[in-house]
Amino acid sequence: IGEIVIAAGLILSVCGAYLSWTIMAAEVPYIAALHRSFPKQLSKQNHNDAPSSSLWFTNLAVQLSLVLIWLTGSNYNTLLT
């Protein structure tokens, strides 16, 4: 039974970390848009006060990076350089 409890705890932990990382990554363009460093479009929020435009922008940027890594056969460090 310990194996099941540990696996469930691990799944819950990974899901929580993924959610918090997504929200934290979306906050950067949102705050930059509020300070007029990024386009004003990224400061829009939905009815739950979540930065929806910034979330879309962040997720599209991550997906584009993953596709580029896949197409080039390189790793993330090569993409950065």
GUBA-725007 format. One record per residue (C-alpha): x, y, z; chain; residue number from 1. Coordinates in Angstrom, 2 decimals. Each point is the difference from the previous one (the first is absolute). Layout:
GUBA-725007
px X&py Y&pz Z&chain A&resi NUM;
...
This chain:
GUBA-725007
px 0.00&py 0.00&pz 0.00&chain A&resi 1;
px 2.98&py 2.29&pz 0.58&chain A&resi 2;
px 0.89&py -0.19&pz -3.68&chain A&resi 3;
px -3.46&py 1.25&pz -1.00&chain A&resi 4;
px 0.08&py 2.85&pz 2.53&chain A&resi 5;
px 3.46&py 1.11&pz -1.18&chain A&resi 6;
px -1.01&py -0.18&pz -3.69&chain A&resi 7;
px -3.15&py 2.02&pz 0.66&chain A&resi 8;
px 1.99&py 2.58&pz 1.96&chain A&resi 9;
px 2.54&py 0.25&pz -2.79&chain A&resi 10;
px -2.69&py 0.53&pz -2.64&chain A&resi 11;
px -1.65&py 2.68&pz 2.12&chain A&resi 12;
px 3.34&py 1.71&pz 0.60&chain A&resi 13;
px 0.96&py 0.03&pz -3.69&chain A&resi 14;
px -3.41&py 1.37&pz -1.02&chain A&resi 15;
px 0.25&py 2.76&pz 2.61&chain A&resi 16;
px 3.52&py 0.91&pz -1.09&chain A&resi 17;
px -1.05&py 0.10&pz -3.67&chain A&resi 18;
px -2.97&py 2.26&pz 0.79&chain A&resi 19;
px 2.08&py 2.38&pz 2.11&chain A&resi 20;
px 2.76&py 0.15&pz -2.63&chain A&resi 21;
px -2.55&py 0.81&pz -2.72&chain A&resi 22;
px -1.55&py 2.78&pz 2.05&chain A&resi 23;
px 3.38&py 1.41&pz 1.02&chain A&resi 24;
px 1.26&py -0.01&pz -3.61&chain A&resi 25;
px -3.15&py 1.81&pz -1.14&chain A&resi 26;
px 0.41&py 2.68&pz 2.66&chain A&resi 27;
px 3.21&py 1.33&pz -1.59&chain A&resi 28;
px -1.58&py 1.24&pz -3.26&chain A&resi 29;
px -3.10&py 1.13&pz 1.90&chain A&resi 30;
px 1.97&py 2.19&pz 2.44&chain A&resi 31;
px 2.20&py 1.27&pz -2.86&chain A&resi 32;
px -3.16&py 0.98&pz -1.90&chain A&resi 33;
px -1.28&py 1.87&pz 3.04&chain A&resi 34;
px 3.29&py 1.94&pz 0.10&chain A&resi 35;
px -0.26&py 0.63&pz -3.77&chain A&resi 36;
px 3.09&py -2.05&pz -0.84&chain A&resi 37;
px -2.07&py -2.57&pz -1.90&chain A&resi 38;
px -3.05&py 0.59&pz -2.22&chain A&resi 39;
px -3.16&py 1.09&pz 1.82&chain A&resi 40;
px -1.84&py -3.05&pz -1.39&chain A&resi 41;
px 1.87&py -2.23&pz 2.47&chain A&resi 42;
px -1.50&py 1.83&pz 2.99&chain A&resi 43;
px -3.56&py -1.16&pz -0.73&chain A&resi 44;
px -1.68&py -2.19&pz 2.60&chain A&resi 45;
px -2.98&py -2.34&pz -0.19&chain A&resi 46;
px -3.03&py -0.01&pz 2.32&chain A&resi 47;
px 2.02&py -1.93&pz 2.63&chain A&resi 48;
px 2.71&py 2.71&pz 0.03&chain A&resi 49;
px 2.49&py -2.38&pz -1.62&chain A&resi 50;
px 2.37&py 1.51&pz -2.58&chain A&resi 51;
px -1.50&py -1.95&pz -2.91&chain A&resi 52;
px 1.87&py 1.73&pz -2.82&chain A&resi 53;
px 3.29&py -0.46&pz 1.81&chain A&resi 54;
px -0.78&py -3.68&pz 0.61&chain A&resi 55;
px -0.68&py -0.55&pz -3.70&chain A&resi 56;
px 3.18&py 1.87&pz -0.97&chain A&resi 57;
px 2.14&py -1.98&pz 2.46&chain A&resi 58;
px -1.44&py -3.36&pz -1.01&chain A&resi 59;
px 0.42&py 0.74&pz -3.71&chain A&resi 60;
px 3.62&py 1.04&pz 0.58&chain A&resi 61;
px 0.71&py -3.23&pz 1.89&chain A&resi 62;
px -1.68&py -2.12&pz -2.68&chain A&resi 63;
px 1.96&py 1.78&pz -2.74&chain A&resi 64;
px 3.25&py -0.65&pz 1.89&chain A&resi 65;
px -0.84&py -3.68&pz 0.38&chain A&resi 66;
px -0.82&py -0.33&pz -3.70&chain A&resi 67;
px 3.27&py 1.73&pz -0.94&chain A&resi 68;
px 1.94&py -2.34&pz 2.28&chain A&resi 69;
px -1.74&py -2.99&pz -1.56&chain A&resi 70;
px 0.54&py 1.19&pz -3.60&chain A&resi 71;
px 3.67&py 0.86&pz 0.46&chain A&resi 72;
px 0.84&py -3.05&pz 2.10&chain A&resi 73;
px 1.84&py 2.29&pz 2.38&chain A&resi 74;
px -0.37&py 0.51&pz 3.71&chain A&resi 75;
px -1.32&py 3.01&pz 1.91&chain A&resi 76;
px 3.46&py 1.51&pz 0.60&chain A&resi 77;
px 0.72&py 0.02&pz -3.73&chain A&resi 78;
px -3.29&py 1.78&pz -0.64&chain A&resi 79;
px 0.93&py 2.68&pz 2.55&chain A&resi 80;
px 3.38&py 0.67&pz -1.57&chain A&resi 81;
